[in-house]
Amino acid sequence: MPHREELDNCEVLAVHQLNIAFQEERQFIPAVQNLSSSLRRGETLAIVGESGSGKSVTALALMRLLEQTGGQVTSERMLLRRRNRQVIDLNELSASQMQGVRGADIAMIFQEPMTSLNPVFPVGEQIAESIRLHQGLSGDEALNEAKRMLELVRIPEAHAILSRYPHQLSGGMRQRVMIAMALSCRPAVLIADEPTTALDVTIQAQILQLIKVLQQEMEMGVIFITHDMGVVADIADRVLVMHQGNAVETGTVEQVFHAPVHPYTKALLAAVPRLGAMNGSDFPRRFPLISQTEQGQQEDETEQDTVVPGRPILEVRDLVTRFPLRSGILNRV
């Protein structure tokens, strides 16, 4: 149903006072506390923080996927501007109404495509299922649209890929399939939960560029969840830093990278290797440690000599490598 409180014209998502907790024995343990943020059309908001900081559960709460797992989600408002410009409060939707919104107006690329894709169905059928549900196309029309989406994410021989199963594709291909599935209904908001974590740097660069290009073509708002500050600097417009379930700092990329305020943000940035930082040093050097309770920066400038004089750097003894081969039709390796 339409919501009486409108978003700003450029905003597609606004969250106010989001709280998430999980039950352990007889008490609820908070995972996210009093989180408020917004997202504009065509903007990329990066949510960063260490593992367990609340990044992924925040995304799952926006998708209304925590209700079946025992999570307790409360918020004042979770406003979404749908593709037809209608503003709705996700809190007020029933499960069946949310099913019509999820995938069509707000979609998600999950962190691990091998566990997110169904191993018993071809990838084309899995993409077509979402298209049939939200666009009302016939089976053949949905498969043709699935083929077009695979071509859109730059998969060669898309027609042949339609009939393949997830295990027959490489990691990069599976991630592109997940992107095609998430974008198949041209959502207003795309949530990407560390979509390149398991990929090598070459494929990672291709996936990041692909998301950026498709975002511009579809005018989507993108929430990008990551712990890689290098990726954040490359693709994000704004940054939301989370620590222990709290939003500790937010701002533009330039503000956060060049003038961080919170000690935890400074610690994240200090842990990023910098080109040329080891010039003039023959030995490993510790990263600067920044206290999260104090503003001071503590550095250990003592060079650590890890090489013992007179001994080899690498020594291998009694190494054996075997490839067992079994005979017989049913015992081949």
C-alpha positions in Angstrom: 0.0 0.0 0.0 1.2 3.6 -0.6 2.8 5.3 2.3 1.7 8.7 3.5 5.2 9.9 4.1 7.1 10.5 0.8 10.8 10.1 0.2 12.8 12.9 -1.3 12.5 12.9 -5.0 15.9 11.4 -5.6 15.7 8.8 -2.8 14.8 5.2 -3.4 15.3 3.8 0.1 15.3 5.2 3.6 15.7 3.3 6.8 15.0 4.8 10.2 16.0 3.3 13.6 16.6 -0.3 12.4 17.2 -2.8 15.2 17.9 -6.5 14.7 18.3 -9.1 17.5 18.6 -12.9 17.6 17.3 -15.1 20.4 19.8 -17.1 22.4 18.2 -19.3 25.1 15.7 -16.9 26.8 17.1 -13.5 25.8 17.6 -11.6 22.6 21.1 -10.6 21.6 21.3 -7.3 19.6 23.0 -7.6 16.2 22.2 -4.1 14.8 21.2 -1.1 16.9 19.5 2.1 15.8 20.7 2.2 12.2 19.4 4.9 10.0 20.5 5.6 6.4 19.2 6.4 2.9 20.0 5.7 -0.7 19.6 7.9 -3.8 18.8 6.8 -7.3 22.0 5.9 -9.2 24.0 6.1 -6.0 26.3 3.4 -4.5 26.4 3.2 -0.7 29.2 1.0 0.6 28.6 -0.6 4.0 31.9 -1.6 5.4 33.2 -3.3 8.6 34.7 -6.5 9.9 33.0 -9.8 10.1 30.2 -9.8 12.6 29.6 -6.0 12.4 26.1 -6.4 11.1 26.5 -5.7 7.4 24.8 -8.8 6.0 22.0 -9.1 8.5 21.1 -5.5 7.7 20.8 -6.5 4.0 18.7 -9.5 4.9 16.4 -7.4 7.1 15.8 -5.0 4.1 14.9 -8.1 2.1 12.6 -9.3 4.9 14.5 -12.6 5.0 15.2 -12.8 8.7 11.7 -13.5 9.8 11.9 -17.3 9.1 15.3 -17.6 11.0 14.1 -16.3 14.3 15.5 -12.8 13.9 13.6 -10.0 15.6 13.5 -6.9 13.3 12.0 -3.6 14.3 12.2 -0.1 12.8 10.3 3.1 12.7 10.2 3.1 8.9 11.7 1.2 5.9 10.6 3.2 2.9 11.1 2.0 -0.6 10.3 3.8 -3.9 9.1 1.1 -6.3 9.8 1.1 -10.0 6.4 2.7 -10.6 7.4 5.5 -8.2 5.0 4.4 -5.5 6.5 4.7 -2.0 5.8 1.8 0.4 6.8 0.9 4.0 8.3 -2.6 3.9 7.3 -3.0 7.6 3.6 -2.9 6.6 3.7 -5.5 3.9 2.3 -9.0 4.4 4.5 -12.0 3.5 2.6 -12.4 0.1 2.9 -8.7 -0.6 6.6 -8.8 0.1 7.0 -11.7 -2.3 5.8 -9.4 -5.0 8.3 -6.7 -4.1 11.3 -8.9 -3.4 13.2 -9.5 -6.7 11.0 -7.0 -8.6 11.7 -3.7 -6.7 14.6 -4.7 -4.4 17.0 -7.5 -5.2 20.1 -9.0 -3.8 23.3 -10.6 -5.1 24.3 -13.1 -2.4 27.8 -13.6 -1.2 28.4 -17.2 -2.3 26.8 -18.1 -5.7 27.5 -21.9 -5.4 25.3 -22.1 -2.3 22.7 -19.6 -3.5 22.0 -21.3 -6.8 19.9 -24.5 -6.8 22.2 -27.3 -7.9 19.4 -29.4 -9.3 18.0 -26.9 -11.8 19.7 -25.4 -14.9 20.7 -21.7 -14.4 18.3 -20.6 -17.2 15.3 -22.1 -15.4 16.3 -20.4 -12.2 16.5 -16.9 -13.9 13.3 -17.6 -15.8 11.4 -18.5 -12.6 11.8 -14.9 -11.3 10.9 -13.4 -14.6 7.7 -15.5 -14.8 6.7 -14.6 -11.3 7.2 -10.8 -11.5 6.6 -10.1 -15.2 3.9 -12.7 -16.1 5.7 -14.0 -19.2 5.1 -17.5 -20.6 7.8 -20.2 -20.2 9.4 -19.6 -23.6 9.2 -15.8 -23.3 10.8 -16.0 -19.8 13.7 -18.2 -21.2 14.3 -15.7 -24.0 14.5 -12.9 -21.4 16.8 -15.0 -19.3 19.1 -15.4 -22.3 19.0 -11.7 -22.9 20.0 -11.1 -19.3 22.9 -13.5 -19.6 24.1 -11.6 -22.6 23.7 -8.4 -20.7 26.1 -9.6 -18.0 28.6 -10.4 -20.8 28.3 -14.2 -20.7 29.5 -15.7 -24.1 27.3 -18.4 -25.7 24.4 -17.5 -23.5 22.0 -19.9 -25.2 24.2 -22.8 -24.3 24.7 -21.6 -20.7 20.9 -21.6 -20.2 20.8 -25.4 -20.0 23.9 -25.8 -17.8 23.9 -26.5 -14.1 25.8 -24.4 -11.5 28.6 -26.9 -11.0 29.4 -26.8 -14.7 30.3 -23.1 -14.5 33.3 -21.3 -13.2 33.1 -19.0 -10.1 33.1 -15.9 -12.3 30.3 -17.3 -14.5 28.2 -18.3 -11.5 28.5 -14.8 -10.0 27.4 -13.3 -13.4 24.4 -15.6 -13.3 23.5 -14.3 -9.8 23.8 -10.8 -11.1 21.6 -11.6 -14.1 19.0 -13.1 -11.8 19.1 -10.1 -9.5 18.7 -7.7 -12.4 16.2 -9.7 -14.4 13.3 -7.5 -13.2 15.2 -4.2 -13.3 14.9 -3.4 -9.5 15.0 0.0 -8.0 17.5 -1.1 -5.4 20.2 -3.7 -5.7 22.0 -5.1 -2.6 25.4 -6.7 -3.4 26.7 -8.7 -0.4 30.4 -9.1 -1.0 29.8 -10.4 -4.6 33.5 -10.7 -5.4 34.9 -12.2 -2.2 35.7 -15.6 -3.7 36.9 -14.4 -7.1 40.4 -13.7 -8.3 41.4 -10.1 -8.8 40.9 -10.2 -12.6 37.4 -11.5 -12.4 36.7 -9.2 -9.5 37.6 -6.2 -11.6 35.3 -7.4 -14.4 32.3 -8.0 -12.0 32.7 -4.6 -10.3 32.9 -2.8 -13.7 29.8 -4.8 -14.8 27.8 -3.8 -11.8 28.8 -0.1 -12.3 27.8 -0.2 -16.0 24.4 -1.9 -15.4 23.7 0.5 -12.5 24.1 3.5 -14.9 22.0 1.8 -17.6 19.1 1.0 -15.1 19.5 4.0 -12.8 19.5 1.7 -9.7 20.5 2.5 -6.2 23.2 0.0 -5.1 24.1 -1.0 -1.6 27.5 -2.7 -1.7 28.6 -4.7 1.3 32.3 -5.3 1.7 35.3 -5.2 4.0 37.7 -4.3 1.1 38.5 -0.6 1.4 40.2 -0.6 -2.0 36.9 -1.6 -3.6 35.1 1.1 -1.7 37.4 3.8 -3.0 36.9 2.5 -6.5 33.1 2.2 -6.8 31.3 4.0 -3.9 29.8 7.4 -3.6 29.1 7.3 0.1 30.3 5.0 3.0 28.6 3.7 6.1 31.1 2.2 8.6 29.6 -0.4 11.0 31.2 -1.8 14.1 29.6 -4.2 16.6 26.1 -3.5 15.2 26.4 0.3 15.2 26.9 2.8 12.5 29.9 4.6 13.7 30.6 6.9 10.8 29.0 7.9 7.5 30.0 10.3 4.7 31.2 10.7 1.2 34.2 8.6 0.1 36.4 11.7 0.1 35.3 12.6 3.7 35.8 9.1 5.1 39.1 8.4 3.4 40.8 11.8 3.8 39.3 12.9 7.1 38.1 9.9 9.1 36.7 10.8 12.5 36.0 7.6 14.4 38.9 5.5 15.7 37.5 2.3 14.1 37.4 4.0 10.7 41.0 5.0 11.1 41.9 1.5 12.1 40.3 0.1 8.9 42.1 2.5 6.7 45.4 1.9 8.5 45.2 -1.8 7.7 45.1 -1.1 4.0 48.6 -1.6 2.4 49.9 1.5 0.6 52.1 1.4 -2.4 55.6 2.6 -1.5 55.0 2.3 2.3 57.9 -0.2 2.6 60.4 1.9 0.6 63.8 1.9 2.3 63.0 -1.1 4.6 64.6 -4.5 4.2 62.4 -6.2 6.8 58.6 -6.6 7.5 57.0 -3.8 9.4 53.9 -3.9 11.5 50.8 -2.1 10.5 50.1 1.0 12.7 47.7 0.1 15.5 45.0 2.6 16.4 43.2 2.3 19.7 39.4 2.2 19.2 39.0 4.0 22.5 41.7 6.6 22.1 42.5 9.0 19.3 46.2 8.4 19.5 48.0 6.2 16.9 50.5 3.7 18.2 53.2 2.5 15.8 55.9 0.0 16.3 58.8 1.1 14.2 61.1 -1.7 15.2 62.1 -3.7 12.2 61.6 -7.4 12.6 64.4 -9.6 11.2 62.6 -12.9 10.4 65.6 -14.5 8.6 68.0 -16.5 10.8 71.6 -16.0 9.5 73.2 -19.1 8.1 69.9 -21.0 7.5 67.9 -21.4 4.3 64.7 -19.4 4.0 62.7 -22.4 2.9 63.5 -26.1 3.6 61.5 -29.1 2.4 62.1 -32.7 3.7 60.6 -36.0 2.6 58.0 -34.5 0.3 55.9 -37.1 -1.5 53.2 -36.4 -4.1 51.0 -39.3 -5.2 48.0 -39.6 -7.6 46.3 -42.9 -7.0 44.9 -44.6 -10.1 42.4 -47.4 -9.8 41.5 -49.9 -12.5 38.1 -50.9 -13.5 35.1 -49.0 -15.0 33.6 -48.0 -11.7 36.8 -47.2 -9.8 38.3 -44.5 -12.0 39.7 -41.4 -10.4 
